[in-house]
Structures are given as structure tokens and as C-alpha cells.
Amino acid sequence: MRHKLGAARTALTGLTLSAGVWLSAAAQRVNDLPGGPAVNQLNFAPPVTRIAEEQHWLHWFMMGICAVIFIVVFGVMFYSILKHRKSVGHKSQVLAEPIWVELGWTIVPLLIVIGMALPATKVLVAQKDTTNADLTIKATGMQWKWGYDYIKGEGEGIGFLSTLDNNHRVMSNSGSPDATDDYLLKVDNPLVVPVGKKIRIITTANDVIHAWMVPAFGVKQDAIPGFVRDTWFRAEQTGDFYGQCAELCGKEHAYMPIHVKVLSAEAYSAWVADQQKAMAAAADDPSKVWELADLVKRGESVYVANCVACHQASGKGAGAIKPLDGSALVTDADHSKMISVLLNGAAGGAMPAWKQLSDTELAAVITYAKNNWSNQTAQIVQPAVVQSARQ
């Protein structure tokens, strides 16, 4: 009796704990993210481009054909099993194979395949037609962020890096992130494009294979080092749309989101004007000689935007990531060693190259590392030194 009471008490405790966990999860439940994933989503993302709509139709068209084939084939099979089984008196026999049977099971599947291939080919050809684009943007994948360069069209010359918002990384590292609708999808600099315009995306990569994917646009294109691929989309409504790197690109793969902000033509033109003004104001003269305090302050912002993800705010690194605090490489008076690592990468790509940063940004972040934490070296690296090493 005591054993049964104990078992019942254990089961009741388990149910109570499970209910508490369920209620806690329900209280913290996130909402659907417009332009991104939905809670308990089973179907594709709602399409905002013509190509995505065609893909949705094609998906259900193929599913319908497969369902009909499944029902017919298994229906005939189970009917034959039930109606012609030995237990009801049927005996096995060798049947003749008339020519119409041979032709039937050859021609019918051929017609089905053709019926499936024609609309699929039409959509595939349309996906690859990147001609007559209104705006051309190069998306460069790198561990673990995206670099965007506006190559042709309104906004030509604009370029920036798009990195996961550091607050989301902090939430992830905590092990108990808050319920956030755009968890691990928020970036510091989203890609901005105008509505109703054909946007050509050229993809490549600096290190390993990445993939630029935005489900609402029906777009997924690999970004391969040393190769150039392209795709396109034309968003038919304004808003924020989200995607992620869809290729396993390393340990930070989950922290490489894509955020595309689609604006009206007027709002996009205003954004371009603001970006061009900001770029002109931030343009650095590599021959400028900086004071130590100013360069350290500039380097802190560069470090937070690009380095803190791996090396941590404390400079202690994590796991296989080497610490910067107390590092012999960082404190070495021979600045060329650290400059070489930042320009060329190290450890077989585990430490990526940072050539995309300007000479001033590289000089600033090196100076910051040399004069932060316990590394109080009072050493300063001027942008001209980095410029010389880059050449």
C-alpha cells in the first residue's frame, strides 16, 4: 500500500512540475514575427514576391500529384491484397503481359513527369533571370556576418556590415533568453531596398560556404569563396523580412541572420541620402595622426561591432578562441605581427581576415586591444602603418 501511495505521490509531483513548466512557457510564449517565422509554423512563409507565390503554388501542385499517386497505388495494392488473398480461395497464377500494360506503365509516368517538369522549369528559369535589375547589391558572407555593397543603381557606393545585435548574443549566452519575437534575428544594420524594384543580389564569401536565404522572397543562393553567384527578388510590399545563413558555416552559424527592410521609393531615397552623408562624415584619412585616447575610443566601437562575439567583452576568449587579455601577440612591440593576423586571418580560418575594415578601423581596434584590460602597453598603431602593411 505504501509503495502504491509513494508511486502516486511521485506521479502527482511530476504532473505538478510539468504543469508548472508548461504554464511558465505559456506565460513567456513569443508571437508570430511579421516577415519572419511564425509560432508552430508548418507551411512556407507568406510570400511577398511573385517568385515566392509561384513556389508556393508549385509546392501544392506537386503535393497534390504525389497524393493522388499515393492513393491510387496503395489503394490498388491493398484492394488486391484483401480481395485476392489465399484465405478466401484465390490461387496464384501467371498472367500474360499485353502490350497495352507495358505501354501504360511507361507512358503514364512519362506524362506525369512532363506535367510536373513544365511548370517547375518555368519557375526555375524565372528565378535565374537577373537581367534588367534596378539595383545590384553584393552580399558577402563571412564568419559570422554579412557585408553589403551597393554596386549599381540608387545608393551606389554604399557599403556596410550587418551583424547580429549583441544584446541577442548576450541573451543566448545566458542560457535563459527572454521571450523575444525576433530572437537571434535582430541585426545592427539591415539591408535596405525599395519596394517594387528588381533587386539583384550577387553572392560570394570570404572564408567558407554561406547561403543567403529569405523565405518570404523565395530566395536562397549559396555564397562560395572564389565564386560569384546571383539571384534576385522584387518585394511587392513594404516591411521587415528575415532570413538566416542556410549553410552550416561553423560554430557561430546560428548567429548569422539576415534582415531586409523594404521601404517606399521616397523613404528609400531619404535613407540613401542619410547613408551618403554619414559615409562622407565618417571617411577617414589614413595619413591622419591620432592621439592614443581618441584611437582607443574609436577602437572600442570597432571591437564591440566585430570582435566581441568571439573574444568576449572581457577579452578572455571562449573555448578554442584565444584570449586577447595578456596575449603575447597583442602586447608585442612588433605591431606587424598583429596587423598580419587581422589582414590575413590565422589558425586555418578560425580567425577570419578583416580586410573589409578600413585602415583606421584596424589601427583603432589594435590600439584598443593593446591598451585595454591588463594590456596597458601605451602602444599606438597609426592607420598609415596598417595601410603600408596592406599594400
Secondary structure, 3 states (H helix, E strand, C coil): CHHHHHHHHHHHHHHHHHHHHHHHHHHCCCCCCCCCCCCCCCCCCCCCCHHHHHHHHHHHHHHHHHHHHHHHHHHHHHHHHHHCCHHHCCCCCCCCCCHHHHHHHHHHHHHHHHHHHHHHHHHHHHHCCCCCCCEEEEEEEECCEEEEEEEECCCCCCEEEECECHHHHHHHHHCCCCCCCCCCCCECCCEEEECCCCEEEEEEECCCCEEEEEHHHCEEEEECECCCEEEEECCCCCEEEEEEECCCCCCCHHHCEEEEEEECHHHHHHHHHHHHHHHHHHCCCCCCCCCHHHHHHHHHHHHHHHCHHHHCCCCCCCCCCCCCCCCHHHHCCCHHHHHHHHHHCEHHHCECCCCCCCHHHHHHHHHHHHCCCCCCCCCCCCHHHHHHHHC
